[in-house]
């Protein structure tokens, strides 16, 4: 009898096995209803949220690249515009410089011409005065030397011709 007792000890009780299987099935069912569906729903929502964020990031990245390209083109246009402005300013400055130099040259030439005219006028006045003084001095010297009555007109003409000869030499 010992042998059947070992068999009875080795083999589980079918009623216990059935109870354990029912308890395990109930636990699986409860886990499925209470834990699996809510956890799966949370995981699905999280997955959708992450997918949405990834698509937003991709659209933002594309928009950023587009804005960067626009900014680069705007900067390039601004650089071209700045270069054109600088070039124009240099040309205008050169033009103004040349114009001012030309005005300065003209004014200098005009001042030199005016000074030359003034010098010539002063020279002619001075020569006239010197001529008059020389004539007067010669007449008075001649009057004193000759003291006889000589025609002063003829004397004045001869002295004038003498002075002109002296001045022209």
Secondary structure, DSSP 8 states (H G I E B T S, - for coil): -HHHHHHHHHS--HHHHHHHHHHHHHHHHHHIIIIIHHHHHHHHHHHHHHHHHHHHHHHHHHHHHHHHHHHHHHHHHHHHHHHHHHHHHHHHHHHHHHHHHHHHHHHHHHHHHHHHHHHHHHHHHHHHHHHHHHHHHHHHHHHHHH-S---HHHHHHHHHHHHHHHHH-
